[in-house]
Amino acid sequence: MLAASSQRDRLVALVVLVTISGACWAWLGKMLWNMSAMPISGSSMPMPMQDLGYLAWLVFMWLLMMAAMMLPSAVPMTLVYADFAAGKERRPVTRSIMAFVAGYLAAWSVFSLIAAVG
């Protein structure tokens, strides 16, 4: 049976991952809703001028989509890491779990940046 602190760490990790993923999905839904009001003629969407603001928005959209889709798949791996870290450190490991998730997101963010720009 897991120790109480390990169960708490698992619960914190699960709540944080679900909350972040849910917030990303909600923001993407808002972006989609706003796009449906845009006048689109024919089969292609008019692209705005390719400037730095547009690039920043594109990268932001890619990061949101990445977090919304990849965080749910990281839940099992994160919970296993929480158990491993709790057994090894013998103290609350919430900070260590969040660092693990931040590293996971950083790796996927680099990929998202390359996908957005390239």
TIMI-2910 file (N, C-alpha, C, CB; in pm, 1 decimal, decimal comma, always signed):
<rs>
+----------+----------+----------+----------+----------+----------+----------+----------+----------+----------+----------+----------+------+
!      n_x !      n_y !      n_z !     ca_x !     ca_y !     ca_z !      c_x !      c_y !      c_z !     cb_x !     cb_y !     cb_z ! resn !
+----------+----------+----------+----------+----------+----------+----------+----------+----------+----------+----------+----------+------+
!    +84,2 !   -118,7 !     +0,0 !     +0,0 !     +0,0 !     +0,0 !    +88,6 !   +124,8 !     +0,0 !    -95,7 !     -0,1 !   +122,5 !  Met !
!    +43,9 !   +225,4 !    -70,3 !   +120,6 !   +349,5 !    -79,2 !   +109,1 !   +429,1 !    +50,0 !    +72,8 !   +434,1 !   -198,0 !  Leu !
!   +216,7 !   +496,5 !    +83,8 !   +214,3 !   +584,3 !   +200,5 !   +121,4 !   +701,9 !   +172,7 !   +357,3 !   +634,2 !   +236,0 !  Ala !
!    +74,1 !   +764,7 !   +279,5 !    -20,1 !   +877,0 !   +264,7 !    +41,7 !   +990,9 !   +185,0 !    -64,7 !   +928,2 !   +402,5 !  Ala !
!   +170,6 !  +1018,6 !   +206,2 !   +234,2 !  +1128,0 !   +131,7 !   +245,4 !  +1092,7 !    -15,6 !   +373,3 !  +1159,4 !   +189,3 !  Ser !
!   +270,2 !   +965,0 !    -46,5 !   +278,1 !   +922,5 !   -186,2 !   +141,2 !   +933,8 !   -253,3 !   +330,8 !   +777,8 !   -195,9 !  Ser !
!    +36,5 !   +896,7 !   -181,5 !    -98,5 !   +910,3 !   -237,3 !   -131,8 !  +1057,1 !   -261,4 !   -202,9 !   +846,7 !   -143,0 !  Gln !
!    -90,9 !  +1143,4 !   -169,3 !   -115,4 !  +1287,0 !   -185,9 !    -39,4 !  +1339,3 !   -307,2 !    -74,0 !  +1364,9 !    -58,7 !  Arg !
!    +85,5 !  +1297,5 !   -322,4 !   +165,1 !  +1340,5 !   -437,6 !   +102,1 !  +1294,3 !   -568,5 !   +308,2 !  +1286,8 !   -426,7 !  Asp !
!    +52,0 !  +1171,7 !   -570,9 !    -14,3 !  +1119,2 !   -691,3 !   -139,1 !  +1201,5 !   -721,7 !    -51,6 !   +969,1 !   -673,3 !  Arg !
!   -215,8 !  +1234,1 !   -618,8 !   -338,1 !  +1312,6 !   -637,9 !   -305,3 !  +1452,9 !   -688,5 !   -417,8 !  +1321,0 !   -506,4 !  Leu !
!   -203,2 !  +1516,0 !   -630,7 !   -162,6 !  +1649,5 !   -675,8 !   -120,2 !  +1644,3 !   -822,7 !    -46,7 !  +1704,5 !   -587,9 !  Val !
!    -40,6 !  +1544,5 !   -858,1 !     +5,3 !  +1532,4 !   -996,9 !   -112,9 !  +1513,0 !  -1090,5 !   +104,2 !  +1415,4 !  -1011,7 !  Ala !
!   -205,2 !  +1426,8 !  -1053,5 !   -321,8 !  +1400,7 !  -1137,4 !   -407,6 !  +1525,5 !  -1154,4 !   -405,3 !  +1288,2 !  -1078,0 !  Leu !
!   -432,4 !  +1596,8 !  -1045,7 !   -515,0 !  +1717,8 !  -1051,8 !   -447,0 !  +1825,2 !  -1136,9 !   -542,5 !  +1771,8 !   -909,4 !  Val !
!   -317,3 !  +1843,3 !  -1120,3 !   -245,8 !  +1944,5 !  -1197,8 !   -247,9 !  +1910,1 !  -1346,6 !   -100,7 !  +1957,6 !  -1148,3 !  Val !
!   -220,4 !  +1784,9 !  -1380,7 !   -219,0 !  +1745,3 !  -1521,7 !   -356,5 !  +1759,6 !  -1586,1 !   -170,5 !  +1601,6 !  -1535,3 !  Leu !
!   -460,1 !  +1716,1 !  -1515,6 !   -596,0 !  +1726,8 !  -1571,0 !   -637,9 !  +1873,1 !  -1582,2 !   -697,0 !  +1649,0 !  -1483,1 !  Val !
!   -601,8 !  +1954,7 !  -1484,0 !   -638,0 !  +2096,9 !  -1486,8 !   -569,2 !  +2169,6 !  -1602,0 !   -601,4 !  +2163,9 !  -1353,8 !  Thr !
!   -439,4 !  +2147,4 !  -1618,4 !   -367,1 !  +2213,5 !  -1726,9 !   -420,3 !  +2167,6 !  -1861,9 !   -216,3 !  +2185,5 !  -1716,6 !  Ile !
!   -438,9 !  +2037,4 !  -1876,6 !   -490,7 !  +1984,8 !  -2003,0 !   -630,6 !  +2038,8 !  -2031,6 !   -492,9 !  +1831,1 !  -2000,1 !  Ser !
!   -716,2 !  +2040,4 !  -1931,5 !   -851,3 !  +2093,8 !  -1949,3 !   -850,9 !  +2240,8 !  -1986,4 !   -932,1 !  +2073,9 !  -1823,4 !  Gly !
!   -763,7 !  +2318,2 !  -1923,1 !   -753,7 !  +2460,9 !  -1955,8 !   -706,9 !  +2480,2 !  -2100,1 !   -657,0 !  +2532,0 !  -1858,7 !  Ala !
!   -612,9 !  +2398,0 !  -2142,5 !   -566,0 !  +2407,3 !  -2282,6 !   -676,8 !  +2372,1 !  -2380,4 !   -445,5 !  +2314,5 !  -2305,6 !  Cys !
!   -753,7 !  +2265,7 !  -2350,4 !   -865,8 !  +2228,9 !  -2438,1 !   -971,3 !  +2340,1 !  -2442,1 !   -930,1 !  +2096,4 !  -2390,4 !  Trp !
!   -997,7 !  +2402,8 !  -2327,2 !  -1095,6 !  +2511,3 !  -2323,9 !  -1048,3 !  +2629,2 !  -2408,5 !  -1120,9 !  +2556,5 !  -2179,0 !  Ala !
!   -921,4 !  +2663,1 !  -2397,3 !   -868,1 !  +2774,6 !  -2475,8 !   -872,0 !  +2741,7 !  -2624,9 !   -724,0 !  +2807,6 !  -2432,2 !  Trp !
!   -837,9 !  +2618,5 !  -2661,4 !   -846,0 !  +2577,8 !  -2801,6 !   -990,0 !  +2584,5 !  -2851,9 !   -790,1 !  +2435,9 !  -2819,6 !  Leu !
!  -1084,6 !  +2545,1 !  -2766,9 !  -1225,7 !  +2555,8 !  -2803,8 !  -1266,1 !  +2699,7 !  -2828,0 !  -1313,3 !  +2495,3 !  -2696,0 !  Gly !
!  -1217,0 !  +2790,5 !  -2743,5 !  -1246,0 !  +2932,9 !  -2762,0 !  -1186,1 !  +2982,3 !  -2893,2 !  -1191,3 !  +3015,7 !  -2643,5 !  Lys !
!  -1064,1 !  +2938,5 !  -2924,5 !  -1000,4 !  +2978,3 !  -3049,8 !  -1079,9 !  +2924,9 !  -3169,0 !   -854,6 !  +2927,5 !  -3055,2 !  Met !
!  -1127,6 !  +2802,2 !  -3159,7 !  -1207,0 !  +2743,9 !  -3266,8 !  -1338,1 !  +2819,2 !  -3284,2 !  -1234,2 !  +2596,3 !  -3238,7 !  Leu !
!  -1400,1 !  +2854,2 !  -3173,0 !  -1526,0 !  +2929,3 !  -3177,6 !  -1504,9 !  +3063,6 !  -3247,5 !  -1582,0 !  +2951,2 !  -3034,6 !  Trp !
!  -1395,8 !  +3131,1 !  -3215,6 !  -1365,2 !  +3259,7 !  -3277,6 !  -1335,7 !  +3243,6 !  -3426,5 !  -1246,3 !  +3325,6 !  -3207,2 !  Asn !
!  -1274,2 !  +3132,5 !  -3465,2 !  -1243,7 !  +3109,1 !  -3606,6 !  -1370,3 !  +3082,0 !  -3687,3 !  -1146,5 !  +2991,9 !  -3621,2 !  Met !
!  -1471,6 !  +3022,8 !  -3624,5 !  -1593,6 !  +2990,4 !  -3698,2 !  -1668,8 !  +3116,3 !  -3740,5 !  -1684,3 !  +2901,6 !  -3613,5 !  Ser !
!  -1639,6 !  +3228,3 !  -3677,3 !  -1704,6 !  +3353,8 !  -3713,4 !  -1631,7 !  +3426,5 !  -3825,8 !  -1714,0 !  +3443,7 !  -3592,3 !  Ala !
!  -1514,7 !  +3374,7 !  -3866,9 !  -1436,6 !  +3440,1 !  -3972,4 !  -1498,1 !  +3412,5 !  -4109,0 !  -1289,9 !  +3392,2 !  -3969,3 !  Met !
!  -1503,0 !  +3512,6 !  -4193,5 !  -1553,4 !  +3488,9 !  -4328,9 !  -1449,2 !  +3415,5 !  -4413,2 !  -1592,0 !  +3622,1 !  -4396,1 !  Pro !
!  -1484,5 !  +3296,2 !  -4456,1 !  -1392,8 !  +3215,5 !  -4537,3 !  -1461,0 !  +3189,2 !  -4670,1 !  -1354,0 !  +3080,6 !  -4465,5 !  Ile !
!  -1394,0 !  +3226,1 !  -4778,0 !  -1451,1 !  +3201,3 !  -4909,6 !  -1374,0 !  +3089,1 !  -4976,6 !  -1449,0 !  +3329,3 !  -4996,6 !  Ser !
!  -1443,3 !  +2998,2 !  -5037,0 !  -1377,9 !  +2887,7 !  -5105,2 !  -1328,4 !  +2783,9 !  -5006,3 !  -1262,5 !  +2938,3 !  -5189,6 !  Gly !
!  -1226,6 !  +2710,3 !  -5046,6 !  -1178,6 !  +2601,6 !  -4962,7 !  -1053,9 !  +2637,3 !  -4882,8 !  -1150,8 !  +2482,0 !  -5047,2 !  Ser !
!  -1006,1 !  +2759,3 !  -4895,8 !   -886,2 !  +2795,5 !  -4820,8 !   -913,2 !  +2914,0 !  -4730,9 !   -770,6 !  +2826,6 !  -4915,4 !  Ser !
!   -840,4 !  +2915,9 !  -4621,8 !   -854,0 !  +3024,3 !  -4526,7 !   -749,5 !  +3130,0 !  -4559,2 !   -839,1 !  +2973,5 !  -4380,7 !  Met !
!   -787,6 !  +3257,6 !  -4563,3 !   -688,4 !  +3361,6 !  -4591,3 !   -586,9 !  +3369,2 !  -4477,6 !   -757,1 !  +3498,9 !  -4611,6 !  Pro !
!   -462,2 !  +3374,3 !  -4512,5 !   -356,5 !  +3379,6 !  -4411,7 !   -315,0 !  +3524,9 !  -4390,7 !   -234,3 !  +3292,6 !  -4454,1 !  Met !
!   -299,3 !  +3565,9 !  -4265,2 !   -254,8 !  +3703,0 !  -4239,7 !   -109,3 !  +3720,6 !  -4280,4 !   -273,0 !  +3739,1 !  -4091,6 !  Pro !
!    -67,5 !  +3842,6 !  -4277,2 !    +70,5 !  +3874,1 !  -4312,3 !   +165,2 !  +3798,7 !  -4218,5 !    +95,8 !  +4027,6 !  -4304,8 !  Met !
!   +269,6 !  +3744,4 !  -4271,9 !   +363,9 !  +3665,2 !  -4194,4 !   +459,4 !  +3756,8 !  -4116,8 !   +443,0 !  +3570,2 !  -4286,8 !  Gln !
!   +417,7 !  +3803,5 !  -4002,2 !   +503,5 !  +3888,9 !  -3921,0 !   +532,8 !  +3820,8 !  -3787,2 !   +437,5 !  +4027,4 !  -3898,7 !  Asp !
!   +603,8 !  +3887,9 !  -3699,8 !   +643,6 !  +3829,6 !  -3572,4 !   +523,0 !  +3799,4 !  -3483,5 !   +739,0 !  +3923,0 !  -3500,1 !  Leu !
!   +422,3 !  +3886,3 !  -3485,0 !   +301,6 !  +3862,1 !  -3405,4 !   +228,6 !  +3736,8 !  -3450,3 !   +208,1 !  +3981,5 !  -3413,7 !  Gly !
!   +220,9 !  +3718,0 !  -3581,5 !   +156,8 !  +3598,6 !  -3636,1 !   +235,2 !  +3474,5 !  -3596,0 !   +145,3 !  +3607,9 !  -3789,6 !  Tyr !
!   +365,8 !  +3479,9 !  -3604,0 !   +449,2 !  +3366,5 !  -3565,8 !   +430,6 !  +3333,4 !  -3418,2 !   +596,8 !  +3395,8 !  -3595,6 !  Leu !
!   +426,8 !  +3436,1 !  -3333,5 !   +405,9 !  +3414,0 !  -3190,2 !   +271,3 !  +3347,5 !  -3165,1 !   +414,5 !  +3546,8 !  -3113,2 !  Ala !
!   +167,1 !  +3391,5 !  -3234,1 !    +34,2 !  +3331,9 !  -3218,7 !    +33,7 !  +3186,1 !  -3265,7 !    -70,5 !  +3413,3 !  -3297,2 !  Trp !
!   +102,5 !  +3159,2 !  -3375,8 !   +110,1 !  +3024,0 !  -3428,8 !   +182,4 !  +2931,2 !  -3331,7 !   +180,4 !  +3024,0 !  -3564,3 !  Leu !
!   +293,9 !  +2977,0 !  -3275,8 !   +368,3 !  +2897,7 !  -3178,3 !   +282,9 !  +2874,6 !  -3054,5 !   +500,7 !  +2967,2 !  -3140,3 !  Val !
!   +211,9 !  +2977,2 !  -3008,2 !   +124,1 !  +2964,0 !  -2892,4 !    +16,6 !  +2858,6 !  -2918,1 !    +59,2 !  +3099,3 !  -2858,4 !  Phe !
!    -43,8 !  +2860,5 !  -3037,3 !   -145,8 !  +2763,1 !  -3071,2 !    -87,6 !  +2621,6 !  -3071,0 !   -207,2 !  +2795,6 !  -3207,7 !  Met !
!    +31,2 !  +2603,5 !  -3127,4 !    +95,7 !  +2473,3 !  -3129,2 !   +124,2 !  +2425,9 !  -2987,2 !   +225,1 !  +2478,7 !  -3210,8 !  Trp !
!   +171,0 !  +2516,0 !  -2899,4 !   +199,2 !  +2478,5 !  -2760,6 !    +71,5 !  +2437,5 !  -2687,8 !   +267,0 !  +2594,6 !  -2686,4 !  Leu !
!    -38,3 !  +2510,5 !  -2711,5 !   -165,8 !  +2473,4 !  -2650,4 !   -210,6 !  +2335,2 !  -2696,8 !   -273,1 !  +2577,3 !  -2683,6 !  Leu !
!   -204,2 !  +2312,6 !  -2826,5 !   -246,2 !  +2182,4 !  -2879,2 !   -157,0 !  +2071,2 !  -2824,1 !   -242,4 !  +2182,6 !  -3033,8 !  Met !
!    -28,6 !  +2096,8 !  -2816,2 !    +63,9 !  +1997,0 !  -2763,8 !    +30,1 !  +1962,8 !  -2619,6 !   +208,1 !  +2046,8 !  -2774,0 !  Met !
!    +11,6 !  +2063,3 !  -2536,1 !    -18,4 !  +2038,6 !  -2395,5 !   -152,8 !  +1968,3 !  -2379,1 !    -18,0 !  +2169,7 !  -2317,5 !  Ala !
!   -252,7 !  +2010,4 !  -2455,3 !   -385,0 !  +1949,5 !  -2444,8 !   -381,8 !  +1801,8 !  -2482,5 !   -484,3 !  +2023,6 !  -2533,5 !  Ala !
!   -302,6 !  +1766,8 !  -2581,9 !   -300,3 !  +1628,7 !  -2628,7 !   -195,6 !  +1542,1 !  -2559,4 !   -276,2 !  +1626,6 !  -2776,0 !  Met !
!    -83,5 !  +1598,5 !  -2520,6 !    +24,1 !  +1516,6 !  -2466,3 !    +17,4 !  +1498,6 !  -2314,9 !   +155,3 !  +1576,8 !  -2502,8 !  Met !
!    -39,0 !  +1593,9 !  -2242,2 !    -45,6 !  +1577,7 !  -2096,8 !   -131,2 !  +1458,6 !  -2053,4 !    -99,9 !  +1703,7 !  -2034,2 !  Leu !
!   -247,6 !  +1435,3 !  -2114,5 !   -323,0 !  +1316,4 !  -2071,9 !   -245,0 !  +1186,5 !  -2093,1 !   -455,0 !  +1309,2 !  -2147,3 !  Pro !
!   -165,7 !  +1180,8 !  -2197,8 !    -87,0 !  +1059,5 !  -2221,0 !    +29,2 !  +1048,1 !  -2122,5 !    -34,0 !  +1057,5 !  -2364,2 !  Ser !
!    +64,3 !  +1155,3 !  -2056,8 !   +174,3 !  +1153,7 !  -1960,6 !   +129,4 !  +1115,1 !  -1820,0 !   +240,9 !  +1289,0 !  -1956,8 !  Ala !
!     -1,0 !  +1105,4 !  -1796,8 !    -50,4 !  +1075,7 !  -1661,7 !     +4,3 !   +943,1 !  -1608,2 !   -203,3 !  +1071,9 !  -1661,6 !  Val !
!     -6,6 !   +831,0 !  -1680,7 !    +45,9 !   +706,1 !  -1623,8 !   +195,8 !   +713,3 !  -1593,4 !    +19,3 !   +590,9 !  -1719,2 !  Pro !
!   +273,1 !   +770,1 !  -1683,9 !   +417,2 !   +782,1 !  -1664,5 !   +447,5 !   +871,2 !  -1542,9 !   +484,2 !   +839,4 !  -1791,9 !  Met !
!   +370,9 !   +977,7 !  -1527,8 !   +393,3 !  +1069,5 !  -1415,4 !   +359,7 !  +1003,3 !  -1282,9 !   +309,8 !  +1196,8 !  -1432,6 !  Thr !
!   +253,2 !   +923,4 !  -1279,5 !   +216,4 !   +854,6 !  -1155,8 !   +320,3 !   +748,4 !  -1118,7 !    +77,6 !   +790,1 !  -1170,1 !  Leu !
!   +375,0 !   +679,6 !  -1216,6 !   +482,4 !   +583,3 !  -1189,1 !   +604,5 !   +657,4 !  -1135,7 !   +519,1 !   +502,3 !  -1317,3 !  Val !
!   +636,6 !   +771,9 !  -1195,8 !   +748,6 !   +852,1 !  -1147,7 !   +722,9 !   +897,6 !  -1003,8 !   +771,6 !   +974,1 !  -1239,8 !  Tyr !
!   +599,2 !   +936,0 !   -973,4 !   +565,8 !   +980,5 !   -837,4 !   +591,2 !   +868,0 !   -737,4 !   +417,9 !  +1026,9 !   -829,5 !  Ala !
!   +551,6 !   +745,4 !   -771,1 !   +575,7 !   +632,3 !   -681,6 !   +724,8 !   +606,8 !   -664,7 !   +506,6 !   +506,4 !   -734,7 !  Asp !
!   +797,9 !   +611,7 !   -775,8 !   +942,6 !   +589,3 !   -771,5 !  +1011,4 !   +695,5 !   -686,6 !  +1001,2 !   +589,0 !   -913,6 !  Phe !
!   +978,6 !   +821,0 !   -711,1 !  +1042,8 !   +930,7 !   -637,9 !  +1007,1 !   +926,4 !   -489,9 !  +1002,3 !  +1065,9 !   -697,6 !  Ala !
!   +881,8 !   +892,7 !   -457,5 !   +840,4 !   +887,3 !   -317,1 !   +913,6 !   +775,4 !   -243,8 !   +688,1 !   +867,3 !   -306,3 !  Ala !
!   +933,3 !   +663,4 !   -310,8 !  +1005,3 !   +553,0 !   -247,9 !  +1151,9 !   +582,6 !   -228,5 !   +990,3 !   +428,7 !   -329,2 !  Gly !
!  +1207,9 !   +662,8 !   -314,6 !  +1351,0 !   +691,9 !   -309,7 !  +1384,0 !   +807,1 !   -214,5 !  +1401,7 !   +724,6 !   -448,8 !  Lys !
!  +1299,5 !   +908,0 !   -210,7 !  +1332,9 !  +1028,9 !   -135,0 !  +1276,4 !  +1030,6 !     +6,8 !  +1283,3 !  +1149,1 !   -208,7 !  Glu !
!  +1174,0 !   +954,2 !    +33,8 !  +1112,4 !   +946,9 !   +167,6 !  +1064,3 !  +1082,8 !   +218,9 !  +1211,4 !   +888,4 !   +266,7 !  Arg !
!  +1017,1 !  +1166,3 !   +128,2 !   +959,5 !  +1295,9 !   +166,0 !   +860,8 !  +1334,5 !    +56,5 !  +1071,2 !  +1407,1 !   +185,1 !  Arg !
!   +776,1 !  +1434,3 !    +79,7 !   +685,2 !  +1476,7 !    -27,3 !   +764,1 !  +1516,3 !   -151,9 !   +597,0 !  +1594,5 !    +19,7 !  Pro !
!   +717,6 !  +1470,9 !   -264,6 !   +793,2 !  +1490,0 !   -388,5 !   +716,4 !  +1573,1 !   -491,0 !   +829,0 !  +1355,4 !   -448,6 !  Val !
!   +624,6 !  +1654,9 !   -445,7 !   +544,3 !  +1734,1 !   -538,9 !   +632,5 !  +1820,0 !   -628,2 !   +445,5 !  +1822,3 !   -462,6 !  Thr !
!   +733,0 !  +1883,7 !   -572,0 !   +822,0 !  +1968,9 !   -650,7 !   +897,5 !  +1886,4 !   -756,0 !   +922,0 !  +2041,9 !   -558,3 !  Arg !
!   +940,9 !  +1768,9 !   -717,3 !  +1011,2 !  +1680,9 !   -810,7 !   +919,0 !  +1635,3 !   -924,1 !  +1067,8 !  +1559,0 !   -736,6 !  Ser !
!   +793,3 !  +1607,1 !   -892,5 !   +695,7 !  +1566,0 !   -994,4 !   +670,6 !  +1680,4 !  -1091,7 !   +562,6 !  +1521,2 !   -928,5 !  Ile !
!   +655,3 !  +1801,7 !  -1039,0 !   +630,3 !  +1916,1 !  -1126,8 !   +752,3 !  +1944,0 !  -1215,7 !   +595,1 !  +2041,2 !  -1043,2 !  Met !
!   +872,9 !  +1920,9 !  -1162,8 !   +992,8 !  +1936,8 !  -1245,7 !   +994,4 !  +1831,7 !  -1356,9 !  +1121,1 !  +1925,6 !  -1159,0 !  Ala !
!   +950,9 !  +1711,1 !  -1325,6 !   +942,1 !  +1604,6 !  -1425,3 !   +843,4 !  +1643,2 !  -1535,8 !   +899,5 !  +1471,6 !  -1358,9 !  Phe !
!   +726,4 !  +1692,7 !  -1497,1 !   +624,7 !  +1734,1 !  -1595,0 !   +675,1 !  +1854,4 !  -1675,0 !   +490,3 !  +1768,8 !  -1524,0 !  Val !
!   +742,6 !  +1947,7 !  -1609,7 !   +796,8 !  +2063,8 !  -1680,7 !   +899,7 !  +2020,2 !  -1784,8 !   +860,3 !  +2162,9 !  -1581,4 !  Ala !
!   +982,9 !  +1922,9 !  -1751,6 !  +1078,5 !  +1870,5 !  -1848,8 !  +1009,9 !  +1803,5 !  -1965,5 !  +1172,2 !  +1773,1 !  -1782,5 !  Gly !
!   +903,6 !  +1729,5 !  -1937,7 !   +824,5 !  +1663,7 !  -2042,4 !   +765,7 !  +1768,8 !  -2136,3 !   +711,1 !  +1576,8 !  -1980,1 !  Tyr !
!   +706,8 !  +1873,1 !  -2077,7 !   +649,0 !  +1980,5 !  -2158,7 !   +756,5 !  +2057,4 !  -2234,9 !   +569,4 !  +2076,5 !  -2070,3 !  Leu !
!   +872,2 !  +2076,4 !  -2174,5 !   +980,1 !  +2147,9 !  -2243,5 !  +1025,6 !  +2071,1 !  -2367,5 !  +1099,4 !  +2170,3 !  -2148,3 !  Ala !
!  +1038,2 !  +1939,7 !  -2354,2 !  +1079,4 !  +1859,1 !  -2469,8 !   +976,2 !  +1868,4 !  -2582,1 !  +1099,7 !  +1711,9 !  -2428,4 !  Ala !
!   +849,5 !  +1856,8 !  -2547,7 !   +745,1 !  +1866,8 !  -2649,8 !   +730,8 !  +2008,6 !  -2700,9 !   +612,1 !  +1818,4 !  -2594,8 !  Trp !
!   +763,8 !  +2108,3 !  -2619,0 !   +757,3 !  +2247,5 !  -2664,5 !   +861,7 !  +2275,0 !  -2771,6 !   +776,7 !  +2343,4 !  -2546,6 !  Ser !
!   +979,7 !  +2216,5 !  -2756,5 !  +1082,1 !  +2231,9 !  -2859,9 !  +1031,0 !  +2173,1 !  -2991,5 !  +1215,1 !  +2163,2 !  -2817,0 !  Val !
!   +970,6 !  +2054,3 !  -2982,8 !   +913,9 !  +1993,8 !  -3103,0 !   +803,7 !  +2083,3 !  -3161,4 !   +858,1 !  +1853,1 !  -3071,4 !  Phe !
!   +717,5 !  +2139,4 !  -3076,8 !   +609,6 !  +2225,4 !  -3123,5 !   +664,2 !  +2351,4 !  -3191,3 !   +518,4 !  +2263,7 !  -3006,7 !  Ser !
!   +769,7 !  +2406,1 !  -3135,0 !   +832,5 !  +2524,9 !  -3193,2 !   +887,6 !  +2492,5 !  -3332,5 !   +945,8 !  +2577,6 !  -3100,9 !  Leu !
!   +953,8 !  +2379,4 !  -3344,5 !  +1006,2 !  +2338,2 !  -3475,2 !   +891,9 !  +2315,1 !  -3573,7 !  +1091,7 !  +2210,3 !  -3461,6 !  Ile !
!   +782,9 !  +2253,2 !  -3528,4 !   +668,8 !  +2227,4 !  -3615,9 !   +602,2 !  +2358,4 !  -3659,1 !   +566,7 !  +2136,8 !  -3545,2 !  Ala !
!   +594,3 !  +2454,6 !  -3569,2 !   +529,0 !  +2580,9 !  -3600,4 !   +611,7 !  +2664,1 !  -3699,0 !   +504,5 !  +2660,2 !  -3472,2 !  Ala !
!   +740,8 !  +2665,2 !  -3680,0 !   +828,2 !  +2747,2 !  -3762,0 !   +863,4 !  +2677,7 !  -3893,6 !   +954,9 !  +2781,2 !  -3685,2 !  Val !
!   +883,8 !  +2547,9 !  -3886,1 !   +934,1 !  +2475,0 !  -4001,4 !   +828,8 !  +2429,8 !  -4092,2 !  +1011,4 !  +2360,7 !  -3959,8 !  Gly !
+----------+----------+----------+----------+----------+----------+----------+----------+----------+----------+----------+----------+------+
</rs>
